[in-house]
Amino acid sequence: MSRPSAHNRLHSAVYFLLLAVLMLLPAQGMSQPALSQNEKSTIQFFESVRHSPPMMRAFLDAMPKGADLHTHLSGAVYAEDYLQWAMEDGRCIDTATFTILSPDAPSNKSTAQDPCPQGSVPAERLFHDNTLYADAVNALSTRDIHSVSRMWGHEQFFSSFAKFNAGKLGRGADMLASVIRRAASQNILHLEVMDSIYPVTLKNIATSVGWSGNAEDTLNALRQAGLFESIENSVAARRALLDETRFLLQAGLEDEPGLAGGASAPVPDVSVRFIQQIHRNSSPEQVFAQLAYSFELVRHDPYVVAFNFVAPEDYPTALRDYTLHMRMIDALHALPEYTGTNITLHAGELAMGLVPPRDLRFHIREAVETGHARRIGHGVSVMHEDNAFGLLRTMRDRRVAVEICLSSNDQILGVRGADHPFPVYRKYGVPMVLNTDDEGVARIDLTNEYLRAATTYALGYQDMKALSRNSLEYSFLPGASLWADPAAFIMGGDCKDSPMGHETALCARLLEASDKARMQWQLEKAFVDFERDVAENMARP
């Protein structure tokens, strides 16, 4: 790595000077509470390892990270896991595309002796063919993205998903268990995982009902056609997934890499909620039926806390129908039974050159103002929006958080460093949270995203801590927040003066009543323990 620039050395010197001054100032009124000695030591140690990415990585891996709020379950699983399950489940691998196939896939060659479709081989061959295995991992992820001759990594990234579809069959609990274990190993407390659950009848019902252009009339027709009759089954299926995942975690049977022979490990204490996915590149009647079902599912299942549109924002149908989709959301959100529904929307996952300039000018604004989004996924093209500065102020004033996915934006859009709006959002006080997006496909984890933010944008330890706190503040966990001022993280209310570990009766009642406050309190306790460990152990050579 190159030596730190003069600018960076100057930045560090100024930072230490400001830190020294801040440490001498007493807390006043509603200002931030005085730093503890352990927190001061942690800040100093963070600065001492600023120019050592390996040491910074270890520090951030151990640091408590509240939540990952933008992660797709299928894309969060590593290719190696899909291939392992393919071998165990007797699946096949297409030797041209490296798509995972079921043995009974259509073929003019399949026989009892040769069960795989033509052009494919049994997945178990991966055990004995290292080249085939490496090529399969590359095809199911972006591991070898820089050798792929395509615009940025856009198509390589999105084409991966169809290739491991067959590998997911019957493996939902294994997938979720793998993601939970990885989160726990990084000291992540909460996950909001994007996944879809719909009745098999949805497509036929949507097609028969159609889209009239009137949301309320179409909703009534879908209801009369029986669309919502399977809601209870969907709720039960989600519970079954969670129960099976819990069983796997407790038994240590998910075969997570590193747990040789199925060795058991401590059960991860990670909270999990789901965000229902709506595929935006479908016909209007299909999208509306998914929307209606998602509004209703969020209403009935406490484990499904919101919905989101997914699939590339730049594909023709998504571009053509973007405004229509936002108006569909607006019409359903206006109904009394749906007004309180949490909504997070992929918006602005675009860049100059990917689409015509006209398509960069309104997506984020419409998601906020028409789509009622409380969080925006990616938001990369914000400065291309009409009246971009006014939009930033609107997002700040409404506390609409941006789900920042730095590695994903680099791989898919080629947007990184100073070209990314991260510093702009920060300058205008728009709340941000760091996320992985698709950590398996992107070959990253959440610690990597914290490291990338810290090193790219010269953030300090207090900035890292704020991003971690933000992730719980802007989660869709129900209940009151612990923070009287979420922008400055000033505690108020019943837990303001309560000691940790010896909570007052008022504070205990708040923590019992509010999932969000309880998780935030857990994070604050984790920070106290972490900063003590840094001061007593990590900072010592």
C-alpha positions as CSV (number, residue, x, y, z in Angstrom):
1,M,0.0,0.0,0.0
2,S,1.2,3.5,-0.8
3,R,2.3,5.9,2.0
4,P,-0.4,8.2,3.4
5,S,-0.7,11.5,1.5
6,A,0.2,14.8,3.1
7,H,-3.5,15.6,3.1
8,N,-4.2,12.5,5.2
9,R,-1.4,13.3,7.6
10,L,-2.8,16.8,8.0
11,H,-6.3,15.3,8.5
12,S,-5.0,13.1,11.3
13,A,-3.1,15.9,13.0
14,V,-6.2,18.1,12.9
15,Y,-8.4,15.3,14.2
16,F,-6.1,14.7,17.2
17,L,-6.0,18.4,18.0
18,L,-9.8,18.6,17.9
19,L,-10.1,15.4,19.9
20,A,-7.8,16.9,22.6
21,V,-10.0,20.0,22.8
22,L,-13.2,18.0,23.0
23,M,-11.9,15.9,25.8
24,L,-11.4,19.0,27.9
25,L,-14.9,20.3,27.3
26,P,-17.7,19.3,29.8
27,A,-21.0,18.1,28.6
28,Q,-23.6,20.9,28.7
29,G,-27.4,20.9,28.5
30,M,-28.5,18.6,25.7
31,S,-25.0,18.1,24.3
32,Q,-23.4,14.8,24.0
33,P,-22.5,13.1,27.3
34,A,-18.8,13.3,28.3
35,L,-16.7,10.6,26.8
36,S,-15.6,7.8,29.1
37,Q,-11.9,7.0,29.5
38,N,-12.4,3.7,27.6
39,E,-14.1,5.6,24.7
40,K,-11.3,8.0,24.6
41,S,-8.8,5.2,24.4
42,T,-10.8,3.5,21.7
43,I,-10.8,6.7,19.6
44,Q,-7.0,7.0,20.0
45,F,-6.5,3.4,19.1
46,F,-8.7,3.7,16.0
47,E,-6.6,6.7,14.8
48,S,-3.4,4.7,15.5
49,V,-4.5,2.0,13.1
50,R,-6.1,4.3,10.5
51,H,-3.4,3.5,7.9
52,S,-3.3,-0.2,8.5
53,P,-6.3,-1.8,6.8
54,P,-5.5,-5.3,8.3
55,M,-5.6,-3.8,11.9
56,M,-8.6,-1.7,11.1
57,R,-10.4,-4.7,9.7
58,A,-9.8,-6.7,12.9
59,F,-11.0,-3.7,15.0
60,L,-14.2,-3.2,13.0
61,D,-14.9,-6.9,12.9
62,A,-15.0,-6.9,16.7
63,M,-16.9,-3.6,16.9
64,P,-20.7,-4.0,17.6
65,K,-22.7,-3.4,14.4
66,G,-26.3,-2.8,15.0
67,A,-28.0,-4.2,11.9
68,D,-27.7,-5.1,8.2
69,L,-31.0,-3.6,6.8
70,H,-30.4,-4.3,3.1
71,T,-29.6,-7.9,2.4
72,H,-31.2,-10.3,-0.1
73,L,-31.3,-13.8,1.3
74,S,-30.5,-15.6,-1.9
75,G,-27.6,-13.2,-2.8
76,A,-26.2,-13.3,0.8
77,V,-25.3,-17.0,0.4
78,Y,-21.8,-17.7,-0.8
79,A,-21.3,-19.7,-4.0
80,E,-19.3,-22.3,-2.2
81,D,-22.4,-23.1,0.0
82,Y,-24.7,-23.5,-3.0
83,L,-22.2,-25.8,-4.7
84,Q,-21.8,-27.9,-1.5
85,W,-25.6,-28.3,-1.3
86,A,-25.7,-29.1,-5.0
87,M,-23.3,-31.9,-4.4
88,E,-25.1,-33.2,-1.4
89,D,-28.5,-33.0,-3.1
90,G,-27.4,-34.8,-6.3
91,R,-27.8,-31.9,-8.6
92,C,-26.0,-31.2,-11.9
93,I,-23.8,-28.4,-13.2
94,D,-24.1,-27.0,-16.7
95,T,-20.6,-27.0,-18.0
96,A,-21.1,-23.9,-20.3
97,T,-22.9,-21.6,-17.9
98,F,-22.3,-23.3,-14.6
99,T,-25.9,-23.1,-13.7
100,I,-27.0,-25.5,-11.0
101,L,-29.7,-27.9,-12.5
102,S,-32.0,-30.5,-11.1
103,P,-31.3,-34.1,-12.4
104,D,-34.8,-34.2,-13.9
105,A,-34.4,-31.0,-15.9
106,P,-35.6,-31.4,-19.5
107,S,-33.1,-33.3,-21.6
108,N,-32.8,-35.6,-24.6
109,K,-30.0,-37.5,-23.0
110,S,-30.9,-38.2,-19.4
111,T,-30.9,-41.9,-18.4
112,A,-30.7,-43.9,-15.2
113,Q,-26.9,-44.2,-15.9
114,D,-26.5,-40.6,-16.9
115,P,-29.1,-38.6,-14.9
116,C,-27.9,-35.2,-15.8
117,P,-29.2,-33.1,-18.7
118,Q,-27.2,-32.9,-21.8
119,G,-24.3,-30.4,-21.4
120,S,-24.1,-30.9,-17.7
121,V,-22.3,-33.1,-15.2
122,P,-23.1,-34.4,-11.7
123,A,-22.2,-31.7,-9.2
124,E,-20.2,-34.2,-7.2
125,R,-17.6,-34.0,-10.0
126,L,-16.7,-30.6,-8.4
127,F,-14.9,-32.6,-5.7
128,H,-12.4,-33.9,-8.2
129,D,-12.1,-31.1,-10.8
130,N,-10.6,-28.0,-9.3
131,T,-10.9,-26.0,-12.6
132,L,-14.6,-26.8,-12.9
133,Y,-15.1,-25.8,-9.2
134,A,-13.3,-22.5,-9.6
135,D,-15.2,-21.6,-12.8
136,A,-18.5,-22.4,-11.0
137,V,-17.6,-20.1,-8.1
138,N,-16.7,-17.3,-10.5
139,A,-20.0,-17.8,-12.4
140,L,-22.1,-17.8,-9.3
141,S,-20.5,-14.6,-7.9
142,T,-18.4,-11.6,-8.9
143,R,-15.1,-13.2,-7.7
144,D,-13.5,-12.9,-11.1
145,I,-15.4,-9.8,-12.1
146,H,-12.3,-7.8,-13.4
147,S,-11.6,-10.4,-16.1
148,V,-15.2,-10.3,-17.4
149,S,-15.5,-8.1,-20.5
150,R,-18.8,-6.4,-19.8
151,M,-19.9,-2.9,-18.8
152,W,-18.9,-2.6,-15.1
153,G,-20.1,-5.8,-13.4
154,H,-23.8,-5.1,-13.9
155,E,-24.7,-8.2,-15.9
156,Q,-22.2,-10.5,-14.2
157,F,-23.8,-9.5,-10.9
158,F,-27.5,-9.9,-11.8
159,S,-26.9,-13.0,-14.0
160,S,-25.6,-14.9,-11.0
161,F,-29.0,-15.3,-9.3
162,A,-30.7,-17.5,-12.0
163,K,-27.7,-19.8,-11.9
164,F,-28.1,-20.8,-8.3
165,N,-31.9,-21.0,-8.3
166,A,-32.1,-24.8,-8.3
167,G,-29.5,-24.9,-5.5
168,K,-31.9,-23.1,-3.2
169,L,-34.6,-25.8,-3.4
170,G,-35.2,-27.2,0.0
171,R,-32.4,-25.2,1.5
172,G,-34.2,-22.1,2.9
173,A,-33.2,-22.9,6.5
174,D,-29.6,-23.7,5.6
175,M,-29.4,-20.3,3.7
176,L,-30.8,-18.3,6.6
177,A,-28.6,-20.2,9.1
178,S,-25.5,-19.4,7.1
179,V,-26.4,-15.7,7.0
180,I,-27.2,-15.6,10.7
181,R,-23.9,-17.2,11.7
182,R,-21.9,-14.8,9.5
183,A,-23.7,-11.9,11.1
184,A,-23.1,-13.2,14.6
185,S,-19.4,-13.6,13.9
186,Q,-19.2,-9.9,13.1
187,N,-21.2,-8.8,16.2
188,I,-24.3,-7.8,14.2
189,L,-27.4,-7.8,16.3
190,H,-30.3,-7.6,13.8
191,L,-31.0,-8.5,10.2
192,E,-33.8,-7.4,7.9
193,V,-33.7,-10.0,5.2
194,M,-35.3,-9.5,1.8
195,D,-37.1,-12.7,0.6
196,S,-40.3,-13.5,-1.2
197,I,-43.3,-15.6,-0.2
198,Y,-46.3,-15.7,-2.5
199,P,-49.1,-18.3,-3.2
200,V,-48.7,-20.3,-6.3
201,T,-52.1,-19.0,-7.5
202,L,-51.0,-15.4,-7.6
203,K,-50.0,-15.3,-11.2
204,N,-53.3,-16.8,-12.4
205,I,-55.4,-14.6,-10.2
206,A,-53.6,-11.5,-11.3
207,T,-54.0,-12.4,-14.9
208,S,-57.7,-13.1,-14.6
209,V,-58.4,-9.9,-12.6
210,G,-56.0,-7.7,-14.7
211,W,-55.2,-4.1,-13.9
212,S,-58.1,-1.7,-14.3
213,G,-56.1,1.5,-13.5
214,N,-58.1,1.9,-10.3
215,A,-56.3,0.5,-7.3
216,E,-59.2,0.1,-5.0
217,D,-61.4,-1.6,-7.6
218,T,-58.6,-3.9,-8.5
219,L,-57.8,-4.7,-4.9
220,N,-61.5,-5.6,-4.3
221,A,-61.5,-7.9,-7.3
222,L,-58.3,-9.6,-6.2
223,R,-59.8,-10.1,-2.8
224,Q,-63.0,-11.6,-4.2
225,A,-60.8,-13.9,-6.5
226,G,-59.3,-15.3,-3.3
227,L,-55.8,-13.8,-3.4
228,F,-55.6,-13.3,0.3
229,E,-56.9,-16.8,1.2
230,S,-53.3,-18.1,1.6
231,I,-52.1,-15.3,3.9
232,E,-52.4,-17.6,6.9
233,N,-50.4,-20.3,5.0
234,S,-47.7,-17.7,4.2
235,V,-47.4,-16.7,7.9
236,A,-47.2,-20.4,8.8
237,A,-44.5,-21.0,6.2
238,R,-42.4,-18.1,7.6
239,R,-42.7,-19.5,11.1
240,A,-41.7,-23.0,9.8
241,L,-38.6,-21.5,8.2
242,L,-37.6,-19.7,11.4
243,D,-38.2,-22.9,13.5
244,E,-36.2,-25.0,11.1
245,T,-33.4,-22.4,11.1
246,R,-33.4,-22.3,14.9
247,F,-33.1,-26.1,15.0
248,L,-30.2,-26.1,12.6
249,L,-28.4,-23.4,14.6
250,Q,-29.0,-25.2,17.9
251,A,-27.8,-28.5,16.4
252,G,-24.9,-27.1,14.5
253,L,-26.0,-29.0,11.4
254,E,-25.9,-26.2,8.8
255,D,-22.4,-27.2,7.7
256,E,-21.2,-23.6,7.8
257,P,-17.6,-23.6,6.4
258,G,-15.2,-23.7,9.4
259,L,-17.5,-26.0,11.4
260,A,-15.9,-29.2,10.3
261,G,-18.0,-32.4,10.8
262,G,-21.0,-30.4,11.8
263,A,-19.4,-29.3,15.0
264,S,-21.8,-27.3,17.2
265,A,-21.2,-23.7,18.1
266,P,-23.0,-21.2,20.4
267,V,-26.4,-20.3,19.1
268,P,-26.2,-16.8,17.6
269,D,-28.2,-14.2,19.3
270,V,-29.3,-12.3,16.1
271,S,-32.7,-10.9,15.6
272,V,-34.3,-11.6,12.2
273,R,-37.1,-9.9,10.4
274,F,-38.2,-10.1,6.7
275,I,-38.9,-7.7,4.0
276,Q,-41.2,-9.0,1.3
277,Q,-39.8,-8.6,-2.2
278,I,-41.9,-7.4,-5.2
279,H,-40.5,-8.0,-8.7
280,R,-40.7,-4.8,-10.5
281,N,-40.0,-6.2,-14.0
282,S,-43.4,-7.9,-14.2
283,S,-46.6,-6.8,-16.0
284,P,-48.7,-4.1,-14.2
285,E,-51.3,-6.7,-13.0
286,Q,-48.6,-8.9,-11.6
287,V,-46.9,-6.1,-9.8
288,F,-50.1,-4.8,-8.3
289,A,-51.1,-8.3,-7.1
290,Q,-47.7,-8.6,-5.5
291,L,-48.1,-5.2,-3.9
292,A,-51.6,-6.0,-2.6
293,Y,-50.4,-9.3,-1.2
294,S,-47.4,-7.7,0.4
295,F,-49.4,-4.9,2.1
296,E,-51.7,-7.6,3.5
297,L,-48.9,-9.9,4.6
298,V,-47.1,-7.1,6.5
299,R,-50.4,-6.4,8.3
300,H,-50.7,-10.0,9.5
301,D,-47.2,-11.2,10.1
302,P,-45.1,-9.5,12.7
303,Y,-42.0,-11.1,11.3
304,V,-42.5,-9.4,7.9
305,V,-41.9,-5.7,8.7
306,A,-41.9,-4.1,5.2
307,F,-41.8,-4.6,1.5
308,N,-39.5,-3.5,-1.3
309,F,-39.3,-3.6,-5.0
310,V,-36.4,-5.7,-6.3
311,A,-34.7,-6.6,-9.7
312,P,-32.7,-4.2,-11.9
313,E,-34.1,-0.7,-11.9
314,D,-32.7,-0.1,-15.4
315,Y,-34.5,-2.9,-17.2
316,P,-37.1,-1.8,-19.7
317,T,-40.3,-2.7,-17.8
318,A,-38.9,-1.1,-14.6
319,L,-38.2,2.1,-16.4
320,R,-41.4,2.2,-18.3
321,D,-43.6,1.6,-15.2
322,Y,-41.6,3.3,-12.5
323,T,-44.1,6.1,-11.9
324,L,-47.0,3.7,-12.3
325,H,-45.5,1.6,-9.5
326,M,-45.2,4.6,-7.2
327,R,-48.8,5.6,-7.8
328,M,-49.9,2.0,-7.1
329,I,-48.1,2.2,-3.7
330,D,-49.6,5.6,-3.0
331,A,-53.2,4.4,-3.7
332,L,-52.9,1.4,-1.5
333,H,-51.1,3.3,1.3
334,A,-54.0,5.8,1.4
335,L,-56.4,3.0,2.5
336,P,-56.9,3.1,6.3
337,E,-55.8,-0.5,6.8
338,Y,-52.4,0.1,5.0
339,T,-51.5,3.6,6.0
340,G,-49.0,2.5,8.7
341,T,-47.1,0.0,6.4
342,N,-43.3,0.3,6.4
343,I,-41.9,0.8,3.0
344,T,-38.3,0.7,1.8
345,L,-37.6,1.1,-1.9
346,H,-34.7,0.4,-4.2
347,A,-34.4,3.8,-5.9
348,G,-31.5,5.5,-7.7
349,E,-29.5,2.3,-8.2
350,L,-28.5,4.0,-11.4
351,A,-25.6,5.9,-13.0
352,M,-24.8,8.0,-16.0
353,G,-24.3,5.8,-19.0
354,L,-26.4,3.0,-17.7
355,V,-29.7,4.7,-18.6
356,P,-30.6,7.9,-20.5
357,P,-30.3,11.1,-18.4
358,R,-34.1,11.4,-18.2
359,D,-34.3,8.3,-16.1
360,L,-31.9,9.7,-13.5
361,R,-34.1,12.8,-12.7
362,F,-37.0,11.5,-10.6
363,H,-36.7,8.0,-9.2
364,I,-35.6,8.9,-5.6
365,R,-38.0,11.8,-5.3
366,E,-41.0,9.8,-6.4
367,A,-40.0,7.0,-4.0
368,V,-40.0,9.5,-1.1
369,E,-42.9,11.7,-2.1
370,T,-45.3,9.2,-3.9
371,G,-44.0,5.8,-2.7
372,H,-43.9,6.8,1.0
373,A,-40.5,5.2,1.4
374,R,-39.1,5.5,4.9
375,R,-35.7,4.1,3.6
376,I,-34.1,4.4,0.2
377,G,-32.0,1.5,-1.1
378,H,-28.8,2.7,-2.7
379,G,-29.8,6.3,-3.8
380,V,-26.6,6.5,-5.9
381,S,-28.1,8.9,-8.6
382,V,-29.4,11.5,-6.1
383,M,-27.4,14.4,-7.5
384,H,-28.9,13.8,-10.9
385,E,-32.4,14.4,-9.6
386,D,-34.3,17.6,-10.4
387,N,-33.7,20.0,-7.5
388,A,-31.3,17.6,-5.9
389,F,-30.4,19.9,-3.0
390,G,-34.1,20.4,-2.2
391,L,-34.5,16.6,-2.2
392,L,-31.6,16.2,0.2
393,R,-33.2,18.6,2.6
394,T,-36.6,16.8,2.3
395,M,-34.9,13.5,3.1
396,R,-33.1,15.0,6.1
397,D,-36.2,16.7,7.5
398,R,-38.4,13.6,7.0
399,R,-35.6,11.4,8.4
400,V,-35.6,9.1,5.3
401,A,-32.6,6.9,5.7
402,V,-30.4,5.8,2.8
403,E,-29.2,2.2,2.7
404,I,-25.7,2.6,1.5
405,C,-24.1,-0.4,-0.2
406,L,-20.6,0.7,-1.2
407,S,-19.2,-2.5,-2.7
408,S,-22.4,-3.3,-4.6
409,N,-22.5,0.2,-6.1
410,D,-18.9,-0.2,-7.2
411,Q,-19.4,-3.6,-8.7
412,I,-22.8,-3.0,-10.4
413,L,-22.5,0.7,-11.3
414,G,-18.8,1.5,-11.3
415,V,-19.5,4.3,-8.7
416,R,-16.9,4.6,-6.0
417,G,-14.9,7.0,-3.9
418,A,-15.5,10.7,-4.5
419,D,-18.1,9.9,-7.2
420,H,-20.3,8.2,-4.6
421,P,-22.9,10.5,-2.9
422,F,-21.9,9.2,0.6
423,P,-20.1,12.5,1.5
424,V,-23.0,14.5,0.1
425,Y,-25.7,12.7,2.2
426,R,-23.4,13.2,5.2
427,K,-22.9,16.9,4.5
428,Y,-26.7,17.5,4.3
429,G,-27.5,15.4,7.4
430,V,-29.4,12.7,5.6
431,P,-29.3,9.6,7.8
432,M,-27.3,6.7,6.4
433,V,-26.8,3.0,7.3
434,L,-24.2,0.6,5.9
435,N,-25.3,-2.6,4.3
436,T,-24.1,-5.6,2.3
437,D,-26.8,-5.9,-0.4
438,D,-25.7,-9.4,-1.6
439,E,-22.6,-10.3,0.4
440,G,-22.4,-13.8,-1.2
441,V,-22.5,-12.6,-4.8
442,A,-20.3,-9.6,-4.0
443,R,-17.8,-11.6,-1.9
444,I,-17.9,-9.3,1.1
445,D,-19.4,-9.0,4.6
446,L,-20.6,-6.0,6.6
447,T,-17.2,-5.5,8.3
448,N,-15.8,-4.9,4.8
449,E,-18.4,-2.2,4.2
450,Y,-17.4,-0.4,7.5
451,L,-13.8,-0.7,6.6
452,R,-14.4,0.6,3.1
453,A,-16.4,3.6,4.5
454,A,-13.7,4.4,7.1
455,T,-10.8,4.3,4.7
456,T,-12.5,5.9,1.7
457,Y,-14.1,8.8,3.5
458,A,-11.6,9.3,6.5
459,L,-14.3,8.6,9.1
460,G,-13.5,8.4,12.8
461,Y,-14.5,6.0,15.4
462,Q,-17.4,8.2,16.5
463,D,-18.6,8.1,12.8
464,M,-18.5,4.3,12.8
465,K,-20.4,4.2,16.1
466,A,-23.1,6.6,14.6
467,L,-23.5,4.4,11.6
468,S,-24.0,1.3,13.8
469,R,-26.5,3.2,15.9
470,N,-28.3,4.4,12.8
471,S,-28.9,0.9,11.6
472,L,-31.1,0.2,14.6
473,E,-32.7,3.6,14.8
474,Y,-33.9,3.3,11.2
475,S,-34.7,-0.4,11.4
476,F,-38.4,-1.4,11.2
477,L,-38.3,-3.0,14.7
478,P,-41.5,-1.9,16.4
479,G,-41.6,0.4,19.5
480,A,-40.3,3.6,20.8
481,S,-36.7,4.6,20.2
482,L,-34.2,4.9,23.0
483,W,-33.0,8.3,21.6
484,A,-34.7,11.6,22.3
485,D,-32.5,13.1,19.6
486,P,-31.7,10.4,17.0
487,A,-29.5,12.7,15.0
488,A,-27.1,13.3,18.0
489,F,-27.9,10.1,19.9
490,I,-28.9,11.9,23.0
491,M,-30.8,9.5,25.3
492,G,-34.1,10.7,26.8
493,G,-37.1,9.3,28.5
494,D,-37.3,6.4,30.9
495,C,-33.8,5.1,30.4
496,K,-31.9,8.4,30.4
497,D,-30.5,8.1,33.9
498,S,-30.6,4.3,34.2
499,P,-27.4,2.4,34.8
500,M,-26.7,-0.5,32.4
501,G,-27.1,-3.9,34.1
502,H,-29.1,-2.3,36.9
503,E,-32.0,-0.8,34.9
504,T,-34.6,1.3,36.8
505,A,-38.2,0.1,36.8
506,L,-39.2,2.7,34.3
507,C,-36.4,1.8,32.0
508,A,-37.1,-1.9,32.3
509,R,-40.7,-1.3,31.3
510,L,-39.7,0.6,28.2
511,L,-37.3,-2.2,27.2
512,E,-40.0,-4.7,27.7
513,A,-42.5,-2.8,25.6
514,S,-40.2,-1.7,22.7
515,D,-38.3,-4.2,20.6
516,K,-36.4,-1.2,19.1
517,A,-35.4,0.3,22.4
518,R,-34.4,-3.1,23.8
519,M,-32.1,-3.8,20.8
520,Q,-30.6,-0.3,21.1
521,W,-30.0,-0.8,24.8
522,Q,-28.2,-4.1,23.9
523,L,-26.1,-2.3,21.4
524,E,-25.1,0.4,23.9
525,K,-24.1,-2.3,26.4
526,A,-22.1,-4.0,23.7
527,F,-20.2,-0.8,23.0
528,V,-19.3,-0.4,26.7
529,D,-17.9,-3.9,26.7
530,F,-16.1,-3.4,23.4
531,E,-14.5,-0.1,24.4
532,R,-13.3,-1.7,27.7
533,D,-11.7,-4.6,25.7
534,V,-10.0,-2.1,23.4
535,A,-8.6,-0.1,26.3
536,E,-7.5,-3.2,28.3
537,N,-6.4,-5.6,25.6
538,M,-6.6,-4.5,21.9
539,A,-4.5,-1.3,22.4
540,R,-1.7,-3.1,24.1
541,P,1.1,-4.4,21.8
